[in-house]
Amino acid sequence: IPLNNLGNDQGGNIEIHNSILSELAVMGFEYGYSYSSPNALVIWEAQFGDFANSAQMVIDQYLVSGKAKWLRMSGIVLLLPHGYEGQGPEHSSARLERFLQLGANNNITVANCTTPASIFHLLRRQALRSYRNPLIVMTPKSLLRHKLAVSKLADFAEGTFFKSVIEDDVKEIDKVEKVIFCSGKVYYDLYEEREKQGKNTIALIRLEELYPYPKKEILEQLDKYKNAKQIVWCQEEHKNMGAWHYIKPKFEEVLKGIGSKLEVEYVGRDESASPAAGYMKLHLEELSKFLKKAFE
């Protein structure tokens, strides 16, 4: 096992166990294991994010509320594949909106990362923190093989750390007229569309961490683009899902606090009763539609 033989002075080992197909039982077990071994990085990974639906009772009754109920802290990590990749309704959504609704009093961390370095630093921080909180990570499967979802070795080196917000490297800041905030794999759809259209007056800002809400970092980005005439939240999820209803009041509060007359606008899929389209053609039509709207 290579990861158990990285060096002669290696202090920790990796253990991988397959389990029966009962999300409720296994997540409950891992939750208990995280109590008994607080220094272990205990990870429960779903085959697809929607598998967490079957363990919702453990999430509601224990993960998000255990600290408030019993002053018990768990560092369990949930890796939930999440992303609209044309694989149908049941394999697209980890129900990000549920976790954002359950976040309060710094009880959990909810992240939707876009780079290998972000994932690395997020997991490393989880293990090294002086306290324990459950970590919920949206993990799009397509980013495992996406040509742009890469990090330099320097991004892992000494002095680097997890960034809850990744800023754009747009060079002519004063010419930026629209700032698009987003989270997760939709960033790469937006980036490729911007490159195709050559829209250098649009900045793309990524929220790698959604809860706790990175207010300070967002304020810094709004201050950076003082000439922007539009603030947009773009998501690939449907309007009644994803982060929109969580993000909207927080952005409104921030914009009002700095005296801005701008309002945050929504760009994404329309409301739907289903987590995603049932076939690829409609999925691609929806994607094309909201990308076009984002760059109008």
N, C-alpha and C positions, 0 to 999 in steps of 0.2 A: 504494500500500500504506500505509494510515493509520499502522500501527505503526512504519513506517520514517520517518515525518514528524511525529513528536510535538513536535519543537522544533528550532530552528536549531543548537543546540549538542549535538544527540543524538549519543552516542558509539557506539551499537550498533545492529545491524540484525537483523531477523527473517528467517529463511529457512525455507521449508516445501517439503519434497520428498516426492512420492509414491514408493513403492517397490514392487518385485515382492512377491508374496505368499509370502515365505519368511522366517518369523520368525527362524529360526536364522541365516540369512545376514545379514539386515539388522541384527539386534541385535548380531551380531558386528562388523559394520562400524561401527555407532554406538559400540560399546565402544572400538574402535580410534581412532575420530575423537575421542572424549573424551580420549584420551591426547595426541593431537597438538594439540588445542586446549583446554587445561585451563581457559581463561578463558571458554569458550563454555558456555552452558546447553544441553547436548545431551539431547534428550527423545525417547524411543521410546514411542509410544503404541499400545496394542493396540486393535483394533476392539471386542473383548470381552476380559476378563481372561484367559479360558481360552486365548487365542491364545499366551500365554507358555508353554503346555505344549510347543509345538513348538520353543521356544528354551531348554528346560531345561538342555541341555548347556552353553550359553554362560553361563547363570546360575550353575550349579554349578561349572564349571571355571574361570571367569574373574571374573565380577562379585563373588561373595561370598568368593572365596579368593585372588584375585590379589595382594592386599596381603600376605597371610601367605606366599604362595609366592615372590613376586618383588619385594616392597616397591614395587609399582606401584599408584598410587592413581588411581581413575577417579571422576568426578563425574556419570556418566550417570544420567538419571532415567527410570524406567519408570512410565508412567501406565497402570494396569490397571483398566478398568471392572469393578467388583465389587459385587454386591448382589442380593438375592433379590427380583426384580421381576416374577416370573411369566413370564419369557421362556424357561424351559426349562433342562434340566440343563447344556447346554454354554455357556450365556450368563449364568451366575449367579456363578460363582466363579473368582477369580484365584488360588485355592489359597493364601490368606493363611497357613495353617498351615505351608506349606513354607518361606516366607520367614522366619517366626518361628523355625523350627527351624534355619535356616541362619545366623541372627544370632548372632555371638559376637565378643568382643574389639573391639567398636565398629567392625565391618567394614562395616555398612550401616545405613541408616535405613529403618524401615518405618512408614508413617503411614496413617491412615484418617480423613480430615478430614470435618467436617460443615458448614463455613462457607466462603464465598468468601475472607474475610480469612485464614483458616487456610491455604488453598491459596496465597494471595499471599505471605504471610510465609514459608511453607515453601520455596517456590521462590526467593524473594529470599535467604533464608538460605543455600540451597544454592549460589547463585552467589557470595555474598560471603564465605563461610567461607575461612579461611586454609588449609584442608586439603580433600581431595576424598574423598568416600565415595559409593557408589551410593545413590540414593534411590528407594525403592519406594513408590508411592502407590496405594492402593485408591481408585478414582474412580467412585462410583455414578452411573449415567446419570440416574436419576430426580431426583437433587438439582439437576440443571441447570434444572429447571422447578418445583421444590417451592416452594410459597408461603412456607414458613418458613425455607428455606435461603438467607437473605439476611444481608448485613452492612451496617452504617452506614458512611458515609464516614469517620467518626471512628476506625473500627477499622483504617483504613489510614494514618492520619496519623502525624506524627512522634511518637516515643516509644512507639509500639505495636510488638509483636513476636509471634513465634509462641509459642503456649501449648500445651505438650504435654498439659495437662489443662485442660478447661473446667469450672469449677464451676457448681453450680446457684445460682439467685438466690432460692431459697426463703427466705421472710422469717422464719418462726418455727422457727429451727434446733433449739431445745430440744424441739420436738414431733415431730421426724423420727424415725420408728421403723424405717424401712427405707432403706438406701442401695443404689441400683442403679448399678453401673458398667457402661459399655457403650462401643462404638466404632463409628463410621460411621453409616450411614443408619438403622439400627434405633433410634437416639435419637429420631428424629421419630415413629416408630410409638409408642414408649413415651410421648413427650411428649403426643401427641394422645389416647392412651388415658387418661393421667393427668388431662388436662383434662376429658375426657368423664365420668370417674368422680369428679372433684373430690377426688382423694386428695392432700391437702396435707401428709400425714405421710410422703411418699416423696420422696427426693431423687434426681436423675438426674445422674450425673457422666460426662463424656465423656473418653475417652482418645483424643486426636488423634494421639498418637505412641505406638506400641506397643513398638518397639525403636529405640534403647535404652530400657529400662524406666524410666518416670518415678517412681522409688521415693519421692523426696523429696516430690513433689506429691501422691502418693497418701497418704502419711503425714499430710500437712497436712489432707487431706479427712477421713481417719479421726479425726483429732484434733478436727476441727470438729464432727462429729456423734457426740458422746460418748454420747448417750442411745439411739443406734440399737441395735435388738435383732436386726437381720438385715443381712447383707452379701451382695449378689447380683451375680453376673456374668451379664449377659444378652446373647445374641448371636442373630442371625438364622440363622447357619450351623448345620449339624447338629453334634451333640455331639462326633463324632469328627473334626470339621473346625474351621475358624475359630481363634480365639485361646484357647479354653478350656484346652487341655492346656498351653499356654504360661503362661497367667495363673494357673492354680490353684496351683502350687507357689510362685510368687512372692508371691501374696496370703497363703498359709499362712505363709510366712517372715516377712512383715511383721506379720501379726496376732500371731504367736507372739512376735516381737521387742518388741511394745508390751504384752505380757501380756494380750492379749484372749482371751477364751474363745470368741469367735464363730468360725464357720467360713464360708468363702465358698461360697455355694450356686449351682448352675447353673440357669439358665432359658434355654431355647432349643429348637430342633428336636431330635427324637430322632436317634439314630445312623442313618446311611444309607449304602448303597453308591454312591448317585448324588449328585452335587453339589447337585441340586435336584429338586423335583417336575417331572413331565413335562407337567402341564397346570394351568391357572389355578385351577380349583376346589379342587384339593388344596393348592396353594400358599396360598390364602386361608384354608383350614381350618387349616393348620399355623400360620399367622400369628396367627389368632384364638386358637388353643389356648395358645400360649406367652405372648401378651399377657395373657390371662386369668390364667395362673399367676403372672405377674410381679406382678400387683396383688391377689393373694389376701390 
